[in-house]
Amino acid sequence: MRYNTIPSQLFVKNRQKVLEKLPECSSAVIFSNPQMPKNGDEFHPYRQSSDFFYLTGIVQEKSILILTNALPEKQAILFILEQKPELEQWEGRKLTNAEATEISGITEIHFIENFNAIWDEIANKSDHLFYSQNCNPRLKTDLLLPEKLFAEELGKKWQNKDIQCLANIMTACRIVKEPEEIALIQKASDITKEAFLEILPQVKHGMYEYEIEAIMTSCFIRNGANGHAFEPIISNGRNTYYLHYIKNDQILQNGNLILMDFGSEYANYASDCTRVFPVNGRFTPRQKEFYNAVLRVFKQIRATIRPGITINDYQKTTCQLIQEELLTLGLLKQSDILNRGEKPAYFKYFMHGVSHFIGLDTHDVGEKTEILRPGMVVSCEPGIYCFEENTGIRIEDTILVTEDGSYDFMGTLPIEAEEIEMRMH
Ligand SMILES: [Mn+2]
């Protein structure tokens, strides 16, 4: 493993939380992610399902977890691949049962071939059957995922049982982070910070955006990250305007701003950061006006993140503050605000969410109506995008909600325009 061993106690606690939320006499099946075909005989690099990792710590394909409170003596049963030397010579070692126990804290381990027989027996004794599914409302895919097929089968086979999706229970558990998880997000954030500090003094006019990506990737991998938590955005000039630009194939031009939205993934935990800086190391006065406008909003919103409010609450505040900054920047006039059309006037310059949950996924589980509690982790990312001036500014940190407010995982990472300029010279 690239990361330090995570105490199996975390996964024991996580399973306990899910079990406590299940109604009496329930059993749940959670699948590992399938290997996603790439081309020919190759697969994309393997990424474990976040739910499966949360409950087991196991990063291996073809694994299944059963959680049950229908049989008092059995709470977690793990199914893994049988270790076969002839397969291992090609694919590398697979987990032994003892290793799987050490990682997950689960003592009852079977080979995957035995899943159907054991599950039938457990399902038969249960009143409620739960299947796991990635229920991110923004996921659009036509792929026939094994968990989807399993859910359909369940419905056909056990018509007399109550069948439910586990997603709401998983969300309720995953949304508040345990101290072990917070430490992993801190590590992912520390690696992300280091990459930014490494990049700043190396940026030069004439470099390609992907050369910055190369420094970033090198720093992430060198420090034990899996790699990028999401495809990094490294844009300059006009492309800073495009929110999800990931081609990263343009030359850095003197006088342009660079926008980097990036984050490492450590032990499957994400961090998320955005910084903007000038190619030549000096903001123009106009660029600084834009930058400081967004920075003021960032600081004010970060200060409002605390237990008791929702993301939707501070989304409204953000829009209000950005509207005022747009007046100052001369991009909006009072009359534009009064004569609003279908969308409010600021929407032309700020059109995205200011915050999302962060955890095992960069866009982690949780709705924007959720009332924040200590242990939740969110992004804070206001921005202003002006097509006419080739300028997109976004400033983003990963933030922990604490008892008395919030804590910024990015801490002392340069954020003032002058600090950034200093680091570039
Ligand atoms: Mn983000």
Residues whose N, C-alpha, C, O or C-beta is under 5 A from the ligand:
A	BS01	MN	D272 S379
